[in-house]
Amino acid sequence: MLAYIIIFVYNFGVHYVIFMNIFEKLKILAASAKYDVSCASSGSNRINAPGGIGNASYSGICHSYAADGRCISLLKILMTNICIYDCAYCLNRRSNDTPRTIFTPQEIADLTINFYRRNYIEGLFLSSGVVRNPDYTMELMIRTLALLRCSYRFNGYIHSKIVPGTAPELLQHVGRLADRVSVNIELPSQQSLRLLAPEKNKHAIISPMQKIAKTIEENCADRQHYRSTPTFAPAGQSTQLIVSATPETDYTIMQLSEHLYQKMKLRRVYYSAYVPVNYDPKLPNISKPELWREHRLYQADWLIRLYGYRTVEILSAQQPNLNRHVDPKVNWALQHVDFFPIEINTADYEDLLRIPGVGLISAKRIITQRRIQRVGYADLKKIGVALKRARHFITINGKMHSPLRLQPNKLAHALSDYGDEPHQLEFDFTGVRQP
Ligand code: SF4
């Protein structure tokens, strides 16, 4: 493994002669993968098979933090950073003068197994630049996964990227070998793709997503009748969206995400604040990523995925962007003060979930405790409710947490994540329901 390897790659009419050992390649290809955020954690739970190595668990892949604060999973690598495409926002784009290299399938399989045995990692996240064409790239990745699963009998978690435009027959192979697959949607509209990633198009991205969604559904149905049916992407599919590189609003982005959750049954949409790594006049002139926006989008995403909100409740054509100062749930509550206060001892589960400071688990615990005895303010803390937030929106046995009332500016100021610019918060507090 330590031997030096010479690889000749023919790409865009240029011969790259790559003369480096596997660890030099690892350094380059792990660094090149760090801007892909669509693998926050493992999504499979599976115990080891006899004679195999590894198992997958929901706590899954180990994490590490990059210099810019992003959470990076190990072993997260690219097959190659050679790419025939020229996406304006990407470090690995064709026009960048950067050291290029490529792993062989055997090298990645060896690295994964050796790192796994040393307990460095619990799974593999494999992505790639596009070398020659999407199908050729996917074939290299499939060979890697097949080596791991079939030769090494690796049973750990594998997340594989799908290159947009991959042939449907190859998707079948990837889905049989990987736990999770993802096609990056990259940008929220066809227009933005044309501007920043002209070699990609909506059809090449959406069509594999649709095919994967359909196959997962069919596979689940088959497995209900025949338990021995091999699994197909048991941890589902996800995607990644770059935000703030193009002018789409949060409303457009969240509508797209909602559509992907409903129609394509995606497990997760990952949002990645645009990180300026290239100079290009087509790109926005920002010096650092808008991480606050990424954070707000994740919060809105949780509300849609798990709390039963619709995008149109959180955002609208008139208010198309998320409030920087308060989280989307608080923002909704402040815009709908007539919905509050909610009586903790009688409200149904869906209404409890609308209270800022009450989460999925605490709402369930409230319901459970109510079956035995009434819930008091002291109980809420033990249950895990963030009382500092919730107390403004609830009553217990008809009483608010005295002497609080829904007072517009004070409340907005108190619930602001920044607490410094309350004058920028504009809420309509007419029609406040008093207890
Ligand atoms: S396809 Fe685009 S985003 Fe992906 S590696 Fe190539 S240039 Fe980068």
Residues whose N, C-alpha, C, O or C-beta is under 5 A from the ligand:
A	BS01	SF4	C83 Y85 D86 C87 C90 N92 R93 R94 S128 G129 V130
